[in-house]
Amino acid sequence: MEKENILRQNYAEAKVKDEYSGVAWFYNFWSWLTESKSAKKVIELAHIQSGERILEVAVGTGAVFAEIVRRNTGGVTEGIDVSPSMMAKADERMKKYPKERYRLQIASAYKLPFDSNTFDLLVNNFMIDLLPEKDFPPLLSEYYRVLKPGGRIVISTMSFGTKWYNKFWQWLAKHFPALLTGCRPISIKNYLTQAQFDSIESVLISQNTFPSEVLKAGKAAFT
């Protein structure tokens, strides 16, 4: 799908906080219906090795974050989100894990509170599809900055899909965006290339007609 077909989007952090405050109570059920297959693929492509330094941007209610922490037994996993309501759900989910293995904090993806070349892996699920297309390049550059040389990134987004029934979600995003909290189909593969990521892999997924894409890419090691 050509990028000009990406719906225009405005972004206001306060609006996102309000919208996710309203859906936090049933978001786990929604994710199970539409995003659980993508979440499994994210974990599969991440190839988590115990002892790594890992960051998840936009942890939501913490479903993927908890699985990362479970696998990264000898490392440290950081998680951020802008929504206090979603973070409260994640905090509750994480109570069974040792505090020294993870840290959650409220922070913006636009300015990550971490030094350059910090993480072996960065994961980001269903967040970029909330943002204006003009923000894709600086956001991905920020992700690139915090990754170590040789590090990898795994991102999932709402996609255009390839089946006729996937088009329903594009129609819904266009005419009733509030029902999807502003998410809409996007394509970021070209933007990953522009941000200097390489070895890009893409997997398209359809779950209960909802279309998504999981992408994996790498940051070249220094030579």
N, CA, C and O of each residue as an XYZ file, in Angstrom:
892
protein
N       0.842     -1.185      0.000
C       0.000      0.000      0.000
C       0.880      1.239      0.000
O       1.831      1.341      0.775
N       0.556      2.171     -0.870
C       1.369      3.380     -0.962
C       1.152      4.250      0.266
O       0.071      4.274      0.853
N       2.200      4.960      0.635
C       2.122      5.694      1.886
C       1.118      6.828      1.844
O       0.643      7.262      2.894
N       0.769      7.338      0.618
C      -0.196      8.419      0.554
C      -1.590      7.958      0.992
O      -2.465      8.791      1.228
N      -1.804      6.656      1.103
C      -3.080      6.136      1.570
C      -3.164      6.063      3.085
O      -4.209      5.708      3.630
N      -2.081      6.394      3.772
C      -2.126      6.454      5.229
C      -2.987      7.645      5.636
O      -2.743      8.768      5.196
N      -3.981      7.406      6.466
C      -4.864      8.481      6.907
C      -4.089      9.518      7.707
O      -3.186      9.187      8.475
N      -4.456     10.763      7.513
C      -3.830     11.827      8.296
C      -4.209     11.684      9.762
O      -5.295     11.215     10.104
N      -3.292     12.097     10.610
C      -3.488     11.929     12.045
C      -2.882     13.105     12.780
O      -1.813     13.595     12.418
N      -3.571     13.554     13.812
C      -3.025     14.540     14.734
C      -2.703     13.826     16.043
O      -3.348     12.839     16.395
N      -1.710     14.326     16.754
C      -1.326     13.688     18.004
C      -1.250     14.722     19.115
O      -0.612     15.765     18.981
N      -1.919     14.403     20.213
C      -1.814     15.211     21.428
C      -1.707     14.240     22.594
O      -2.581     13.396     22.789
N      -0.643     14.359     23.361
C      -0.407     13.400     24.443
C      -1.556     13.373     25.428
O      -1.938     12.306     25.909
N      -2.116     14.541     25.734
C      -3.226     14.597     26.687
C      -4.434     13.832     26.167
O      -5.129     13.164     26.933
N      -4.685     13.930     24.862
C      -5.807     13.212     24.258
C      -5.599     11.702     24.347
O      -6.525     10.956     24.664
N      -4.375     11.263     24.066
C      -4.065      9.834     24.144
C      -4.269      9.324     25.569
O      -4.827      8.246     25.771
N      -3.821     10.092     26.546
C      -4.005      9.694     27.947
C      -5.475      9.540     28.277
O      -5.873      8.575     28.930
N      -6.286     10.494     27.825
C      -7.725     10.444     28.096
C      -8.371      9.233     27.422
O      -9.171      8.526     28.035
N      -8.020      9.001     26.159
C      -8.637      7.902     25.423
C      -8.280      6.548     26.034
O      -9.139      5.675     26.157
N      -7.019      6.373     26.413
C      -6.619      5.091     26.973
C      -7.077      4.923     28.414
O      -7.201      3.800     28.903
N      -7.325      6.025     29.086
C      -7.936      5.934     30.407
C      -9.333      5.337     30.293
O      -9.785      4.599     31.169
N     -10.011      5.674     29.190
C     -11.365      5.178     28.982
C     -11.448      3.727     28.562
O     -12.478      3.084     28.761
N     -10.369      3.193     27.976
C     -10.411      1.810     27.472
C      -9.569      0.841     28.293
O      -9.574     -0.361     28.025
N      -8.843      1.350     29.294
C      -7.930      0.493     30.056
C      -8.635     -0.698     30.683
O      -8.049     -1.773     30.808
N      -9.892     -0.513     31.077
C     -10.615     -1.584     31.785
C     -10.918     -2.793     30.898
O     -11.029     -3.909     31.405
N     -11.054     -2.590     29.580
C     -11.329     -3.740     28.713
C     -10.245     -3.972     27.665
O     -10.427     -4.782     26.755
N      -9.114     -3.266     27.785
C      -8.091     -3.357     26.756
C      -7.496     -4.761     26.652
O      -7.150     -5.200     25.555
N      -7.374     -5.462     27.761
C      -6.824     -6.827     27.712
C      -7.691     -7.742     26.848
O      -7.172     -8.569     26.097
N      -9.007     -7.592     26.957
C      -9.910     -8.414     26.152
C      -9.791     -8.054     24.679
O      -9.740     -8.934     23.819
N      -9.747     -6.747     24.389
C      -9.579     -6.286     23.011
C      -8.276     -6.824     22.419
O      -8.262     -7.302     21.284
N      -7.199     -6.750     23.168
C      -5.906     -7.232     22.691
C      -5.942     -8.731     22.426
O      -5.367     -9.210     21.449
N      -6.619     -9.464     23.299
C      -6.732    -10.913     23.116
C      -7.467    -11.241     21.821
O      -7.119    -12.206     21.141
N      -8.476    -10.451     21.473
C      -9.255    -10.699     20.264
C      -8.512    -10.331     18.982
O      -8.663    -11.006     17.964
N      -7.714     -9.272     19.024
C      -7.172     -8.707     17.783
C      -5.651     -8.688     17.688
O      -5.113     -8.616     16.583
N      -4.939     -8.751     18.821
C      -3.501     -8.518     18.808
C      -2.673     -9.659     19.381
O      -1.444     -9.594     19.342
N      -3.301    -10.696     19.909
C      -2.546    -11.748     20.585
C      -1.661    -12.538     19.621
O      -0.562    -12.948     19.993
N      -2.124    -12.756     18.390
C      -1.287    -13.446     17.400
C      -0.061    -12.611     17.064
O       1.037    -13.150     16.923
N      -0.235    -11.306     16.937
C       0.901    -10.417     16.668
C       1.872    -10.414     17.838
O       3.088    -10.398     17.644
N       1.336    -10.430     19.052
C       2.192    -10.443     20.243
C       3.075    -11.680     20.274
O       4.257    -11.598     20.611
N       2.499    -12.832     19.922
C       3.294    -14.060     19.878
C       4.388    -13.978     18.820
O       5.505    -14.452     19.030
N       4.059    -13.375     17.686
C       5.056    -13.229     16.619
C       6.162    -12.265     17.040
O       7.330    -12.479     16.718
N       5.794    -11.200     17.763
C       6.796    -10.258     18.275
C       7.802    -10.986     19.158
O       9.011    -10.818     18.997
N       7.309    -11.787     20.081
C       8.187    -12.531     20.980
C       9.055    -13.513     20.197
O      10.241    -13.671     20.486
N       8.464    -14.161     19.218
C       9.216    -15.116     18.402
C      10.355    -14.429     17.655
O      11.488    -14.909     17.672
N      10.060    -13.308     17.001
C      11.077    -12.608     16.218
C      12.117    -11.921     17.098
O      13.238    -11.668     16.655
N      11.748    -11.620     18.342
C      12.677    -10.914     19.234
C      13.868    -11.780     19.624
O      14.949    -11.250     19.883
N      13.699    -13.091     19.672
C      14.783    -14.010     20.040
C      15.478    -13.539     21.323
O      16.690    -13.326     21.348
N      14.695    -13.386     22.363
C      15.205    -12.862     23.631
C      16.215    -13.825     24.243
O      15.961    -15.021     24.384
N      17.365    -13.265     24.601
C      18.422    -14.031     25.267
C      18.568    -13.517     26.696
O      18.701    -12.313     26.913
N      18.544    -14.419     27.660
C      18.674    -14.005     29.048
C      19.953    -13.202     29.250
O      21.020    -13.573     28.760
N      19.829    -12.100     29.977
C      20.984    -11.255     30.252
C      21.022     -9.993     29.412
O      21.952     -9.196     29.536
N      20.028     -9.801     28.561
C      20.028     -8.635     27.684
C      19.456     -7.407     28.385
O      18.782     -7.506     29.410
N      19.745     -6.260     27.804
C      19.117     -4.987     28.194
C      18.030     -4.715     27.157
O      18.321     -4.548     25.972
N      16.777     -4.672     27.610
C      15.641     -4.606     26.700
C      14.737     -3.439     27.088
O      14.539     -3.159     28.270
N      14.195     -2.764     26.077
C      13.237     -1.687     26.281
C      11.959     -1.986     25.521
O      11.996     -2.307     24.333
N      10.822     -1.880     26.211
C       9.541     -1.852     25.502
C       8.954     -0.461     25.602
O       8.757      0.068     26.695
N       8.678      0.125     24.448
C       8.032      1.431     24.362
C       6.534      1.203     24.226
O       6.092      0.422     23.383
N       5.750      1.888     25.062
C       4.289      1.738     25.074
C       3.900      0.348     25.568
O       3.414     -0.481     24.799
N       4.117      0.104     26.844
C       3.865     -1.219     27.416
C       2.382     -1.538     27.522
O       2.016     -2.706     27.647
N       1.514     -0.521     27.473
C       0.084     -0.787     27.623
C      -0.197     -1.444     28.964
O       0.277     -0.982     30.002
N      -0.965     -2.518     28.940
C      -1.300     -3.219     30.186
C      -0.246     -4.240     30.584
O      -0.409     -4.934     31.587
N       0.825     -4.342     29.820
C       1.976     -5.139     30.229
C       1.993     -6.590     29.794
O       2.803     -7.365     30.301
N       1.126     -6.985     28.869
C       1.072     -8.394     28.460
C       2.378     -8.850     27.821
O       2.936     -9.874     28.217
N       2.866     -8.107     26.845
C       4.127     -8.457     26.195
C       5.299     -8.194     27.135
O       6.254     -8.970     27.177
N       5.223     -7.115     27.877
C       6.297     -6.771     28.820
C       6.534     -7.904     29.812
O       7.680     -8.255     30.093
N       5.464     -8.471     30.340
C       5.593     -9.565     31.306
C       6.278    -10.776     30.680
O       7.087    -11.439     31.328
N       5.958    -11.059     29.436
C       6.584    -12.200     28.766
C       8.064    -11.939     28.508
O       8.883    -12.853     28.603
N       8.406    -10.703     28.185
C       9.815    -10.355     27.988
C      10.590    -10.539     29.292
O      11.668    -11.134     29.305
N      10.033    -10.023     30.383
C      10.691    -10.142     31.687
C      10.821    -11.607     32.090
O      11.847    -12.013     32.636
N       9.796    -12.391     31.827
C       9.839    -13.820     32.166
C      10.993    -14.516     31.470
O      11.646    -15.379     32.057
N      11.249    -14.146     30.219
C      12.314    -14.791     29.446
C      13.687    -14.200     29.729
O      14.694    -14.902     29.638
N      13.737    -12.925     30.070
C      15.004    -12.229     30.273
C      15.424    -12.329     31.735
O      15.560    -11.315     32.420
N      15.628    -13.544     32.204
C      15.838    -13.781     33.631
C      17.111    -13.146     34.172
O      17.148    -12.715     35.324
N      18.147    -13.083     33.357
C      19.417    -12.549     33.838
C      19.691    -11.130     33.419
O      20.793    -10.621     33.625
N      18.696    -10.478     32.828
C      18.897     -9.115     32.334
C      17.983     -8.116     33.010
O      17.357     -8.405     34.030
N      17.922     -6.933     32.417
C      17.061     -5.865     32.925
C      16.163     -5.392     31.787
O      16.639     -5.121     30.684
N      14.875     -5.295     32.055
C      13.900     -4.875     31.060
C      13.257     -3.575     31.504
O      12.702     -3.489     32.599
N      13.331     -2.577     30.660
C      12.730     -1.267     30.919
C      11.432     -1.148     30.131
O      11.318     -1.678     29.025
N      10.453     -0.449     30.706
C       9.208     -0.208     30.000
C       8.704      1.200     30.233
O       8.777      1.718     31.347
N       8.191      1.821     29.177
C       7.629      3.165     29.317
C       6.240      3.216     28.677
O       5.908      2.403     27.814
N       5.444      4.182     29.117
C       4.147      4.469     28.519
C       3.754      5.877     28.948
O       4.193      6.359     29.993
N       2.923      6.539     28.135
C       2.472      7.882     28.499
C       1.180      7.846     29.311
O       0.794      8.855     29.901
N       0.506      6.689     29.348
C      -0.799      6.600     29.994
C      -0.692      6.064     31.418
O      -0.329      4.902     31.605
N      -1.000      6.882     32.426
C      -0.991      6.388     33.807
C      -1.983      5.251     34.024
O      -1.712      4.349     34.817
N      -3.118      5.271     33.345
C      -4.123      4.215     33.512
C      -3.609      2.875     33.018
O      -3.789      1.852     33.678
N      -2.966      2.883     31.847
C      -2.404      1.651     31.316
C      -1.229      1.185     32.172
O      -1.063     -0.010     32.414
N      -0.421      2.133     32.625
C       0.722      1.780     33.462
C       0.283      1.135     34.775
O       0.952      0.234     35.282
N      -0.835      1.595     35.319
C      -1.354      0.992     36.548
C      -1.708     -0.472     36.323
O      -1.475     -1.309     37.195
N      -2.275     -0.787     35.150
C      -2.584     -2.170     34.817
C      -1.295     -2.994     34.683
O      -1.221     -4.134     35.140
N      -0.291     -2.395     34.049
C       0.989     -3.088     33.898
C       1.649     -3.330     35.249
O       2.178     -4.414     35.495
N       1.623     -2.328     36.127
C       2.196     -2.475     37.469
C       1.555     -3.635     38.214
O       2.237     -4.413     38.882
N       0.248     -3.741     38.094
C      -0.478     -4.818     38.776
C      -0.063     -6.181     38.232
O       0.130     -7.130     38.992
N       0.072     -6.271     36.917
C       0.459     -7.534     36.276
C       1.861     -7.974     36.691
O       2.139     -9.169     36.786
N       2.749     -6.999     36.940
C       4.153     -7.310     37.178
C       4.500     -7.634     38.628
O       5.664     -7.887     38.938
N       3.526     -7.631     39.509
C       3.804     -7.827     40.935
C       4.472     -9.159     41.252
O       5.165     -9.284     42.262
N       4.263    -10.164     40.384
C       4.836    -11.486     40.675
C       6.295    -11.612     40.270
O       6.926    -12.633     40.540
N       6.844    -10.574     39.618
C       8.233    -10.634     39.163
C       9.141     -9.816     40.079
O       8.714     -8.787     40.604
N      10.394    -10.258     40.283
C      11.326     -9.516     41.135
C      11.579     -8.111     40.588
O      11.824     -7.933     39.395
N      11.518     -7.125     41.466
C      11.660     -5.723     41.065
C      13.006     -5.427     40.407
O      13.101     -4.542     39.558
N      14.041     -6.163     40.797
C      15.367     -5.876     40.248
C      15.489     -6.262     38.780
O      16.471     -5.894     38.135
N      14.527     -6.987     38.239
C      14.598     -7.428     36.847
C      13.911     -6.491     35.870
O      14.048     -6.662     34.659
N      13.175     -5.504     36.368
C      12.474     -4.610     35.449
C      12.243     -3.242     36.084
O      12.354     -3.067     37.298
N      11.920     -2.279     35.223
C      11.523     -0.959     35.705
C      10.486     -0.392     34.749
O      10.653     -0.462     33.531
N       9.419      0.169     35.297
C       8.372      0.832     34.520
C       8.334      2.298     34.888
O       8.465      2.652     36.060
N       8.155      3.156     33.892
C       8.056      4.583     34.161
C       7.214      5.272     33.095
O       7.124      4.816     31.955
N       6.603      6.379     33.496
C       5.869      7.217     32.560
C       6.883      8.042     31.774
O       7.686      8.768     32.360
N       6.847      7.930     30.462
C       7.776      8.676     29.610
C       7.255      8.682     28.179
O       6.405      7.874     27.806
N       7.784      9.609     27.387
C       7.366      9.761     26.000
C       8.336      9.063     25.053
O       9.551      9.105     25.248
N       7.783      8.421     24.025
C       8.612      7.790     22.998
C       9.376      8.814     22.183
O      10.404      8.492     21.588
N       8.886     10.040     22.150
C       9.533     11.075     21.364
C      10.883     11.495     21.944
O      11.757     11.977     21.225
N      11.040     11.305     23.255
C      12.309     11.648     23.910
C      12.575     10.596     24.976
O      12.216     10.766     26.142
N      13.202      9.516     24.562
C      13.430      8.394     25.475
C      14.437      8.780     26.561
O      15.480      9.354     26.248
N      14.150      8.479     27.814
C      15.025      8.882     28.927
C      16.182      7.910     29.149
O      16.417      7.439     30.262
N      16.893      7.624     28.065
C      17.999      6.665     28.124
C      19.154      7.160     27.271
O      18.961      7.898     26.305
N      20.357      6.742     27.643
C      21.551      7.107     26.882
C      21.569      6.394     25.532
O      20.885      5.389     25.338
N      22.351      6.920     24.617
C      22.549      6.264     23.325
C      23.260      4.930     23.518
O      24.022      4.745     24.467
N      22.994      3.999     22.593
C      23.677      2.696     22.581
C      23.483      1.921     23.890
O      24.434      1.381     24.455
N      22.233      1.880     24.356
C      21.931      1.262     25.647
C      21.341     -0.137     25.527
O      21.669     -1.002     26.340
N      20.483     -0.390     24.543
C      19.666     -1.598     24.537
C      20.046     -2.589     23.440
O      20.408     -2.212     22.326
N      19.952     -3.861     23.794
C      20.134     -4.932     22.817
C      18.883     -5.118     21.968
O      18.965     -5.528     20.810
N      17.730     -4.815     22.545
C      16.442     -5.035     21.886
C      15.469     -3.947     22.285
O      15.387     -3.572     23.455
N      14.720     -3.433     21.296
C      13.626     -2.496     21.550
C      12.361     -3.072     20.923
O      12.358     -3.482     19.763
N      11.290     -3.096     21.707
C       9.997     -3.613     21.249
C       8.972     -2.495     21.339
O       8.963     -1.731     22.305
N       8.104     -2.397     20.328
C       7.075     -1.353     20.310
C       5.834     -1.902     19.609
O       5.866     -2.207     18.417
N       4.743     -2.025     20.360
C       3.532     -2.631     19.821
C       2.375     -1.647     19.700
O       2.006     -0.991     20.674
N       1.811     -1.547     18.515
C       0.583     -0.802     18.262
C       0.590      0.588     18.895
O      -0.328      0.964     19.625
N       1.647      1.337     18.597
C       1.733      2.722     19.038
C       1.969      3.670     17.875
O       1.360      4.738     17.810
N       2.848      3.291     16.955
C       3.193      4.203     15.860
C       1.971      4.505     15.012
O       1.890      5.578     14.414
N       1.012      3.576     14.944
C      -0.189      3.821     14.151
C      -1.098      4.891     14.753
O      -2.100      5.266     14.144
N      -0.756      5.386     15.949
C      -1.465      6.513     16.560
C      -0.909      7.861     16.105
O      -1.565      8.890     16.270
N       0.291      7.860     15.536
C       1.049      9.095     15.354
C       0.934      9.647     13.939
O       0.662      8.902     12.998
N       1.142     10.964     13.787
C       1.186     11.554     12.446
C       2.333     10.957     11.636
O       3.384     10.630     12.187
N       2.133     10.820     10.353
C       3.168     10.225      9.504
C       4.454     11.033      9.534
O       5.540     10.465      9.413
N       4.353     12.352      9.692
C       5.552     13.194      9.731
C       6.436     12.887     10.941
O       7.619     13.226     10.959
N       5.846     12.239     11.953
C       6.604     11.906     13.164
C       7.315     10.560     13.081
O       8.115     10.227     13.956
N       7.034      9.787     12.042
C       7.688      8.473     11.925
C       9.214      8.587     11.874
O       9.896      7.869     12.604
N       9.777      9.478     11.026
C      11.243      9.549     10.948
C      11.924      9.921     12.268
O      12.856      9.227     12.675
N      11.490     11.006     12.965
C      12.184     11.317     14.222
C      11.991     10.258     15.289
O      12.893     10.016     16.092
N      10.831      9.623     15.310
C      10.589      8.575     16.291
C      11.517      7.387     16.064
O      12.131      6.888     17.007
N      11.620      6.935     14.823
C      12.488      5.789     14.520
C      13.961      6.139     14.714
O      14.762      5.282     15.085
N      14.315      7.388     14.464
C      15.687      7.827     14.741
C      15.996      7.766     16.231
O      17.116      7.445     16.629
N      14.999      8.075     17.049
C      15.176      7.982     18.503
C      15.332      6.519     18.928
O      16.134      6.206     19.808
N      14.572      5.635     18.306
C      14.733      4.211     18.591
C      16.133      3.739     18.192
O      16.782      2.990     18.921
N      16.577      4.187     17.034
C      17.902      3.822     16.534
C      18.981      4.309     17.505
O      19.959      3.608     17.763
N      18.790      5.507     18.031
C      19.781      6.108     18.935
C      20.030      5.242     20.163
O      21.181      5.033     20.547
N      18.964      4.735     20.787
C      19.140      4.030     22.061
C      19.557      2.570     21.890
O      19.934      1.918     22.864
N      19.492      2.052     20.663
C      19.932      0.677     20.425
C      21.460      0.597     20.374
O      22.124      1.490     19.847
N      21.992     -0.467     20.918
C      23.416     -0.737     20.770
C      23.727     -1.105     19.315
O      22.848     -1.608     18.614
N      24.942     -0.867     18.853
C      25.344     -1.415     17.557
C      25.152     -2.934     17.561
O      25.569     -3.620     18.495
N      24.525     -3.440     16.519
C      24.197     -4.854     16.482
C      22.877     -5.189     17.149
O      22.459     -6.347     17.158
N      22.207     -4.169     17.715
C      20.925     -4.380     18.367
C      19.804     -4.568     17.356
O      19.999     -4.404     16.152
N      18.640     -4.911     17.862
C      17.511     -5.195     16.982
C      16.237     -4.551     17.520
O      16.120     -4.236     18.704
N      15.296     -4.370     16.611
C      14.024     -3.745     16.947
C      12.906     -4.607     16.396
O      13.017     -5.149     15.296
N      11.819     -4.736     17.163
C      10.640     -5.455     16.696
C       9.432     -4.555     16.956
O       9.192     -4.129     18.085
N       8.682     -4.276     15.900
C       7.554     -3.348     15.964
C       6.315     -4.015     15.383
O       6.392     -4.688     14.355
N       5.171     -3.831     16.040
C       3.907     -4.260     15.451
C       3.006     -3.044     15.264
O       2.986     -2.133     16.091
N       2.266     -3.051     14.163
C       1.348     -1.953     13.853
C       0.079     -2.510     13.220
O       0.054     -3.640     12.732
N      -0.952     -1.713     13.236
C      -2.120     -1.994     12.414
C      -1.682     -1.843     10.959
O      -0.934     -0.923     10.629
N      -2.145     -2.743     10.087
C      -1.720     -2.708      8.688
C      -2.929     -2.623      7.764
O      -4.075     -2.675      8.211
N      -2.653     -2.492      6.470
C      -3.730     -2.446      5.487
C      -4.296     -3.839      5.213
O      -5.455     -3.969      4.817
N      -3.497     -4.870      5.417
C      -3.947     -6.222      5.154
C      -4.002     -6.525      3.665
O      -3.802     -5.644      2.829
N      -4.272     -7.768      3.353
C      -4.321     -8.199      1.960
C      -5.673     -8.820      1.586
O      -5.921     -9.087      0.410
N      -6.534     -9.050      2.556
C      -7.834     -9.659      2.309
C      -8.915     -8.592      2.207
O      -8.774     -7.500      2.756
N      -9.988     -8.915      1.504
C     -11.063     -7.941      1.331
C     -11.662     -7.514      2.669
O     -12.032     -6.353      2.847
N     -11.757     -8.466      3.619
C     -12.387     -8.138      4.893
C     -11.502     -7.271      5.779
O     -11.991     -6.650      6.723
N     -10.193     -7.223      5.483
C      -9.317     -6.320      6.237
C      -9.664     -4.863      6.007
O      -9.371     -4.011      6.846
N     -10.293     -4.566      4.862
C     -10.602     -3.178      4.496
C     -11.626     -2.550      5.438
O     -11.720     -1.327      5.546
N     -12.395     -3.409      6.123
C     -13.369     -2.881      7.080
C     -12.696     -1.992      8.117
O     -13.240     -0.963      8.517
N     -11.495     -2.405      8.551
C     -10.818     -1.671      9.618
C     -10.291     -0.321      9.133
O     -10.233      0.633      9.908
N      -9.910     -0.235      7.865
C      -9.514      1.055      7.312
C     -10.729      1.985      7.241
O     -10.633      3.175      7.541
N     -11.866      1.423      6.840
C     -13.108      2.205      6.793
C     -13.470      2.694      8.192
O     -13.843      3.854      8.371
N     -13.358      1.811      9.181
C     -13.677      2.183     10.556
C     -12.741      3.271     11.060
O     -13.182      4.217     11.713
N     -11.455      3.144     10.761
C     -10.471      4.144     11.190
C     -10.744      5.504     10.553
O     -10.502      6.543     11.169
N     -11.240      5.496      9.339
C     -11.510      6.747      8.624
C     -12.769      7.436      9.123
O     -12.789      8.657      9.282
N     -13.821      6.663      9.372
C     -15.123      7.255      9.687
C     -15.454      7.292     11.175
O     -16.227      8.143     11.616
N     -14.876      6.378     11.952
C     -15.144      6.336     13.393
C     -13.829      6.120     14.153
O     -13.680      5.118     14.852
N     -12.875      7.051     14.022
C     -11.540      6.852     14.612
C     -11.544      6.672     16.121
O     -10.668      6.002     16.668
N     -12.527      7.268     16.804
C     -12.554      7.158     18.264
C     -12.742      5.716     18.722
O     -12.296      5.347     19.808
N     -13.400      4.899     17.899
C     -13.612      3.501     18.264
C     -12.312      2.715     18.295
O     -12.224      1.666     18.932
N     -11.288      3.238     17.590
C      -9.973      2.589     17.573
C      -8.939      3.431     18.312
O      -7.737      3.253     18.116
N      -9.398      4.339     19.153
C      -8.526      5.272     19.890
C      -7.508      5.950     18.973
O      -6.388      6.248     19.387
N      -7.913      6.191     17.720
C      -7.045      6.905     16.787
C      -6.116      6.033     15.974
O      -5.415      6.548     15.103
N      -6.078      4.715     16.222
C      -5.225      3.836     15.414
C      -5.763      3.744     13.989
O      -6.972      3.797     13.768
N      -4.856      3.606     13.028
C      -5.260      3.388     11.641
C      -4.158      2.630     10.924
O      -3.029      2.573     11.412
N      -4.471      2.037      9.752
C      -3.464      1.254      9.033
C      -2.287      2.124      8.580
O      -2.473      3.233      8.079
N      -1.079      1.598      8.767
C       0.119      2.302      8.308
C       1.100      1.307      7.706
O       0.925      0.093      7.814
N       2.133      1.846      7.071
C       3.246      1.037      6.569
C       4.531      1.790      6.872
O       4.683      2.941      6.465
N       5.469      1.148      7.590
C       6.676      1.858      8.029
C       7.963      1.256      7.498
O       9.048      1.684      7.891
N       7.869      0.272      6.615
C       9.075     -0.404      6.161
C      10.063      0.576      5.533
O      11.258      0.529      5.827
N       9.570      1.459      4.672
C      10.459      2.438      4.036
C      11.055      3.402      5.057
O      12.192      3.849      4.909
N      10.287      3.715      6.086
C      10.798      4.612      7.116
C      11.895      3.940      7.944
O      12.831      4.606      8.387
N      11.788      2.650      8.151
C      12.861      1.933      8.836
C      14.161      2.008      8.041
O      15.234      2.196      8.613
N      14.060      1.863      6.732
C      15.242      1.970      5.874
C      15.833      3.366      5.951
O      17.049      3.524      6.052
N      14.979      4.381      5.905
C      15.447      5.770      5.981
C      16.133      6.057      7.306
O      17.034      6.893      7.368
N      15.712      5.366      8.377
C      16.314      5.564      9.701
C      17.581      4.740      9.885
O      18.126      4.682     10.987
N      18.059      4.097      8.810
C      19.308      3.345      8.765
C      19.217      1.943      9.358
O      20.241      1.290      9.555
N      18.001      1.472      9.646
C      17.858      0.077     10.044
C      18.068     -0.820      8.829
O      17.776     -0.428      7.699
N      18.573     -2.019      9.068
C      18.782     -2.962      7.975
C      18.217     -4.326      8.339
O      17.633     -4.501      9.409
N      18.394     -5.293      7.442
C      17.922     -6.667      7.648
C      16.446     -6.698      8.057
O      16.068     -7.383      9.008
N      15.633     -5.957      7.335
C      14.222     -5.808      7.692
C      13.420     -7.048      7.290
O      13.470     -7.484      6.140
N      12.688     -7.604      8.244
C      11.763     -8.706      8.012
C      10.346     -8.214      8.294
O      10.139     -7.369      9.165
N       9.372     -8.743      7.554
C       7.981     -8.330      7.738
C       7.067     -9.546      7.701
O       7.210    -10.420      6.846
N       6.122     -9.589      8.643
C       5.118    -10.652      8.682
C       3.745    -10.007      8.796
O       3.495     -9.238      9.724
N       2.852    -10.315      7.857
C       1.481     -9.818      7.900
C       0.597    -10.827      8.615
O       0.702    -12.031      8.383
N      -0.278    -10.327      9.489
C      -1.140    -11.174     10.310
C      -2.561    -10.655     10.240
O      -2.783     -9.444     10.232
N      -3.523    -11.561     10.190
C      -4.933    -11.202     10.285
C      -5.552    -12.026     11.398
O      -5.489    -13.255     11.372
N      -6.149    -11.357     12.374
C      -6.775    -12.047     13.502
C      -8.189    -11.527     13.680
O      -8.387    -10.347     13.967
N      -9.163    -12.390     13.515
C     -10.559    -11.968     13.566
C     -10.812    -10.772     12.653
O     -11.516     -9.831     13.021
N     -10.236    -10.822     11.477
C     -10.297     -9.824     10.380
C      -9.409     -8.610     10.626
O      -9.191     -7.821      9.706
N      -8.886     -8.437     11.851
C      -8.058     -7.267     12.157
C      -6.656     -7.474     11.583
O      -5.996     -8.457     11.922
N      -6.179     -6.551     10.704
C      -4.883     -6.737     10.054
C      -3.742     -6.048     10.804
O      -3.879     -4.911     11.255
N      -2.633     -6.744     10.927
C      -1.464     -6.156     11.568
C      -0.198     -6.592     10.839
O      -0.210     -7.529     10.041
N       0.888     -5.892     11.133
C       2.192     -6.209     10.569
C       3.219     -6.205     11.685
O       3.241     -5.292     12.511
N       4.067     -7.220     11.715
C       5.179     -7.277     12.655
C       6.461     -7.168     11.871
O       6.702     -7.938     10.941
N       7.289     -6.204     12.249
C       8.555     -5.971     11.543
C       9.725     -6.121     12.487
O       9.673     -5.693     13.640
N      10.777     -6.729     11.987
C      12.026     -6.834     12.723
C      13.124     -6.194     11.887
O      13.171     -6.380     10.671
N      14.006     -5.441     12.534
C      15.115     -4.807     11.830
C      16.299     -4.706     12.777
O      16.163     -4.914     13.983
N      17.464     -4.385     12.220
C      18.664     -4.318     13.023
C      19.423     -3.014     12.858
O      19.245     -2.289     11.879
N      20.264     -2.735     13.828
C      21.205     -1.619     13.765
C      22.586     -2.211     13.514
O      23.062     -3.048     14.280
N      23.209     -1.778     12.455
C      24.483     -2.382     12.055
C      25.533     -2.236     13.175
O      25.592     -1.215     13.861
N      26.345     -3.269     13.334
C      27.441     -3.216     14.297
C      28.549     -2.348     13.743
O      28.714     -2.250     12.527
N      29.307     -1.719     14.616
C      30.462     -0.925     14.184
C      31.512     -1.852     13.574
O      31.698     -2.977     14.036
N      32.192     -1.377     12.544
C      33.259     -2.174     11.921
C      34.614     -1.537     12.182
O      35.638     -2.059     11.739
